[in-house]
Amino acid sequence: MGPKIIVATCSLNQWALDFEGNLERILESIRVAKQKGATLRVEDTDASIIFLKEILIYIPGKCLEKYCSLRRPIIFCSISECKHSSIDLPVAHKSVRYNCRIIVLNGKILLIRPKMFLANDGNYRELRYFVPWSPSQYVEEYRLPRIISDITGQATVPIGDAVVSTFDTCVGVELCEELFTPNSPHISMGLDGVEIFTNSSGSHHELRKLHRRIDLIKEATLKNGGVYLYANQQGCDGDRLYYDGCALIAVNGQIIVQGSQFSLRDVEVITAVVDIEDVRSHRVQSSRGMQAVITPSYRRIEAHIELSQEMDPKRFRPTKPVSEYYHTPEQEIALGPACWLWDYLRRSKTSGYFLPLSGGIDSCATATIVYSMCRLVVDAVAKQNAQVIEDARRIAGEEKDSDYIPTDPKEFANRVFHTCYMGTENSSKETRERAKNLANSIGSYHIDLNMDDVVTSVHALFNLVTKKIPKFRVNGGTEVENLALQNIQARLRMVLAYLFAQLLPWARNRSGALLVLGSSNVDECLRGYLTKYDCSSADLNPIGAISKTDLRKFIAYAKSEFDIPILDEFLNSVPTAELEPITSDYVQADEVDMGMTYDELSVFGRLRKIERCGPFSMFSKLVYEWGPALRPSEIASKVKRFFFYYSVNRHKMTTLTPSYHAETYSPDDNRFDLRPFLYNTAWSWQFKKVDSLAIDLEKGET
């Protein structure tokens, strides 16, 4: 029997600049881990690194002082001793800023471990603030600022890529992005004898992403052996990203404990009993030993503690492997954006959400996600989540000493969710009825209005000034007239949405204001099939990075899971903006207007963003994938049409409503997307090459 260690890792709902709240959640997770008998604990990466000067001054001077004076373990730590801890801090060394873990034992700093590989693509730009540490396995001495030196009594401490050696094992640090790199530090650390790897991460949720994260963690210890403690942040950190938690513990390539992926709990701690002898046994193969003896050694920082402890073998057996659990994409849509909306609502101190409910599937999906949020709140309340109860009472407009408890999602939705059907003469009876019936099914406070008088007033103003009367296309108008008449309806809906969002609580004799929700899906945004500053312009958009295909699957799932039969009518309806008059032989349809299907748009989006395809390379791929169904000239026409409209509408992407980030190919990352928003929409050379290849291919077919 080898030494047994109870290890813990956790997910915390941290928030940028909430120093006191973040510290309290850290201490709460320590209390929970201690109650479970853990002697080693890992937590997720701390809140966003912004306002660097404030953080550099405040955290070391205040929080670190509290950490050391309390002798509390913070990030990876010996809880039995209550003295071994580590925290995330930006550190300036030789006038260069590094993103670091600071490891503390018994009130003394053992090591400052800078991050060596920085996330700098997609949603992240760590290089804006920090420089990666280089080279690997290099250590220097760091002179502590007086504010820290006065606390610890130390003049200098090691800074660099080192590991911590205890009496019974060796612990290494891998930071967030470092797990995702090809030559991850755990490879060389494991070969040099590190047996426990700790990773404090801030990995955001994307649909179908968890598989990759779990595969990487399993692979980290499958060939090399070891215990991997993975902590991940959870919650909305005031951004478009939602950190989905799902803390993990793996041993020798197998997951032994998996935390929840979506939760309204602010603190979640998972523990496991591990036998270090299992790691040593896993490493006995001679080929590994051959590589180990030629691997450069890490500097070992001595920690005079022992993590293992005597345990009753009847009560504490090594934790057995479990089968990993994955949510389906439909479940992820139901849970991720709902948790994000709840965090945003409770932290913004507003009174609820307002949604223009059109009777189409996109606004239907948004409304259903809000209803899912209400279900999660009621479920958390039933589990006695004190923080959720407090937040729910405040948002619902109840006094602090109220005994209000939300027990029914529909009742709670009626308090915090407001929907409105904004009809015109171009709206159909069917969409109006669907919107009303959905509102009744989920409990939202619903209003139904006709805005024809408002639209007519704008038309009259234009006629007064120009002496001209624009007409719809079906009435003989030009394309320019037709588009302008559609857009004025859409933009007026935005104005009315904000009017009602600000005044509806007042009209209901309640305080506060509402956040306006948008409902444009990722495919419409990519194609630019939306009116700039219409009701797609809002405060938040839960579905702005979710494809129409996935939204339809989500609605089908929610129909049975949430018991909302009316959702079937939305699934069977034809997507339409209802901005043009309906005649006996014409009904506006989105896919006809766009000249491509939503499924095709999803393919275009992934090829453009994820596989970095331009017009010619996209056509070259699709001519093989779509060849059996479409002729090369038809594929060429669709590709050119997509790139033309993507380019000509690129300016709309800079004004997109902040959206829940759910897909890598979404265009909502305008703050980080450094490409221009004014393209040469003709794509002259590329389109000529596409046409030339299409002609050659069709000649070959004949």
Disulfide bonds with the S-S distance in Angstrom:
none
